[in-house]
Amino acid sequence: MSLRPRLHDIYVGRMVLATVLLTWAVLLGFDVVMAISGQLGDLGKGSYDFPTALAVVAYSVPRRAYTIFPYAAVIGSLMGLGQLAATSELTALRALGLSRRRLSASVAAALAILTALMVVNGETLAPWAQLQADQLKLAAKTNNVAIARYQGMWAREGDTFLNAIDGEERVVGGQRTLELRDVRLYRLDPQGGLESLTRAAVALHDADGWELRDVRRITFGFSPGQAREEKLAQERWGSQLDPNALAAGVTRARNLSAADLRASIEYRTRNNLDAREYEDIYWSRWFYPLNVLALCLAAVPFAFGSLRSGGMGKRLFLGILFSLGFMLLQMQFGRLAGAFRFDYRIAYALPPILMLATSWWLFRRKSG
């Protein structure tokens, strides 16, 4: 089978792309309308008004498009191929000697273009735009320039545990600063006992690192029942803990880029913290293109028979059925991986493998 695109490949690809884009636009439109309605409850808080809510939702569109695309792809592919089947164009192409594999390759090649764009979008535009949406909403509701707020936050760096009552992240003059208030640092010894307790009124992180202000430290272990106390106006804290790791704790994992997810996983693994939520989202990003391909190829065999006698309602029903079935299957495997602590790569590889096996079986069955 020649891999060089021909006229029939372009024709089938254009038909599929057109129906996928139309389906995508409709689904995304519904999602945006629902998102706008979800923002109405926050209107009137601070300076958060309806135009600001529209801007917040608009910023979230790239992320929503990324999430919806796999389902739009399978529904749109079925509808596009269904139109070709209903007008006997698929039969004519088969009569010209084109195999089902060749026609499936035409569909896959067309979808690969959109999938590649969505992968780039998911790692660049979508996380940036979602951050802008979160910043805009928070700034409007609180009437300041905070880009993140922390309350009751816990973090770990090596043998030191940090607890802050509250804090804020700000960008002033292009300089990003993090200010945590009423901070407690618990340092443990190798045996797991409390070695020292440090309390600071403020922990400030800027380009130079961490600075603790109004510090009071109690150090234990000099002799049984005794401790030493010291007070400092300020001191530097040589910690590798950075605002990105803290921001990942208050930002939804699904809104982070793969690079930020990887950094969060490494931070939690280094400090013996639970990183399963981030591993789940991280590996779902890597399997995203395979999921789109497997989902669409599993649905393609229906175009060579059952869709020929059905209307648009039947195609739409089958597309929704495949989409929901795949989503539930993937969700179930992901939860099983989290519950039984097996590799998320296995969990995310099994659904597309099952879908591709289904596609292969259906091709064999219809060929027989």
C-alpha positions, -999 to 999 in steps of 0.1 A, spaced: 0 0 0 15 33 -12 18 60 15 17 88 -10 -15 108 -7 -38 106 -37 -69 124 -49 -93 100 -31 -73 104 2 -77 141 0 -114 138 -8 -121 114 21 -99 135 44 -117 168 36 -151 152 42 -140 138 76 -123 171 86 -154 191 77 -177 170 98 -152 167 127 -148 205 128 -186 210 127 -191 185 155 -163 200 175 -178 235 172 -212 223 183 -198 204 213 -175 232 223 -204 257 220 -225 237 244 -196 234 268 -189 272 267 -226 280 273 -226 257 304 -194 273 316 -209 308 313 -239 297 333 -215 283 359 -199 317 364 -231 335 372 -230 326 408 -198 346 413 -211 378 397 -210 407 421 -180 395 442 -155 423 441 -154 437 406 -163 404 390 -190 413 364 -205 396 334 -179 409 308 -151 396 331 -169 363 333 -171 361 295 -133 369 293 -126 341 318 -146 316 299 -130 328 266 -95 322 281 -106 286 290 -117 277 254 -83 262 244 -83 238 273 -120 229 266 -112 223 230 -84 200 239 -106 180 263 -135 177 239 -116 169 207 -114 130 210 -151 128 213 -157 153 185 -133 133 164 -151 99 167 -186 115 163 -175 136 133 -157 107 117 -187 85 118 -210 113 105 -186 121 76 -181 84 66 -218 78 71 -225 105 45 -201 89 21 -217 55 27 -253 68 24 -245 82 -11 -227 50 -21 -194 69 -25 -176 45 -3 -189 16 -25 -176 34 -56 -142 39 -40 -141 2 -30 -150 -6 -67 -119 13 -78 -98 -11 -58 -93 8 -26 -91 -14 5 -107 -7 38 -73 -2 53 -65 25 27 -97 43 35 -90 40 72 -55 54 66 -71 84 49 -92 91 79 -63 86 103 -41 110 83 -67 137 83 -73 134 121 -35 133 127 -33 169 116 -59 181 142 -45 158 168 -10 172 164 -24 207 167 -43 197 199 -11 182 214 8 214 208 -22 234 222 -24 212 253 12 220 262 14 256 253 -17 277 247 -42 259 269 -21 260 302 -12 296 296 -47 307 288 -61 288 318 -36 306 340 -47 339 326 -83 330 333 -76 321 369 -55 353 374 -83 375 359 -110 359 380 -90 361 412 -79 396 406 -115 407 399 -129 390 429 -103 402 454 -95 436 438 -57 431 439 -30 416 417 -28 382 435 -25 354 410 -29 326 436 -41 323 471 -31 297 497 -49 287 529 -40 260 553 -12 249 530 12 220 538 44 212 518 75 191 524 111 196 514 134 168 526 132 165 563 114 198 568 76 202 567 61 236 560 27 248 572 13 283 563 -20 297 575 -24 317 543 -4 334 515 -5 351 481 14 350 449 18 384 431 33 398 400 45 434 405 65 451 378 71 418 361 86 403 393 69 373 407 69 371 445 53 346 469 44 357 505 33 331 530 21 343 564 22 326 599 46 300 588 57 269 608 87 248 598 90 214 614 124 198 610 127 161 618 158 142 628 169 108 612 149 89 638 117 108 630 117 129 661 112 167 661 146 184 659 134 220 657 103 241 653 106 274 635 78 300 634 80 330 611 55 358 607 63 359 569 82 337 544 89 356 513 102 340 480 116 362 452 144 360 427 170 357 455 153 327 471 135 324 505 137 349 533 121 344 568 110 374 588 103 378 625 117 343 632 114 323 664 131 289 665 131 262 692 157 235 689 154 203 708 178 175 718 206 193 737 197 174 768 166 155 781 138 179 788 156 210 775 154 231 744 171 262 731 152 292 718 165 319 695 149 349 678 159 366 646 145 396 627 152 379 594 172 351 579 177 333 546 162 298 542 182 277 518 154 255 505 147 242 470 110 245 474 97 269 447 64 286 440 58 263 410 56 233 433 33 251 457 11 264 428 7 229 415 -9 221 449 -36 247 444 -40 244 406 -59 216 392 -36 190 378 -55 189 345 -47 226 339 -10 221 341 14 214 312 32 181 309 65 198 320 48 212 352 32 179 359 66 162 356 82 187 379 53 181 404 58 143 402 95 146 408 89 170 438 65 146 454 85 115 447 116 132 461 97 139 493 78 106 496 45 123 489 16 109 469 20 118 432 -7 95 418 -31 123 407 -3 140 388 9 107 373 -26 100 361 -29 133 342 7 132 330 4 98 313 -30 106 299 -13 134 280 12 110 264 -15 86 254 -38 113 240 -28 109 203 -31 71 206 -65 74 222 -78 95 194 -65 72 167 -78 40 184 -112 55 191 -117 66 155 -103 34 139 -126 13 161 -156 32 148 -145 32 111 -157 -4 103 -193 7 109 -191 29 79 -187 -1 56 -221 -15 63 -243 -5 91 -242 33 84 -252 28 48 -288 22 57 -290 45 87 -297 82 89 -278 109 108 -295 99 140 -280 65 139 -245 78 132 -248 103 160 -260 76 184 -231 53 175 -206 81 179 -219 90 213 -220 53 223 -183 48 213 -172 81 230 -190 73 263 -179 37 262 -143 47 257 -144 74 284 -159 51 310 -134 23 301 -105 47 304 -118 62 336 -123 27 351 -87 16 343 -74 49 357 -92 44 390 -81 7 392 -45 19 387 -48 44 415 -66 19 438 -42 -11 432 -11 11 426 0 -4 393 16 16 365 -6 43 349 11 36 316 -4 1 316 -38 16 326 -38 41 297 -24 16 272 -51 -10 277 -82 9 265 -67 19 231 -53 -17 227 -89 -30 233 -103 -5 208 -77 -14 182 -84 -51 187 -121 -44 183 -114 -25 151 -92 -54 138 -119 -80 147 -147 -59 130 -126 -55 98 -119 -93 98 -156 -100 104 -168 -77 76 -141 -89 53 -152 -125 58 
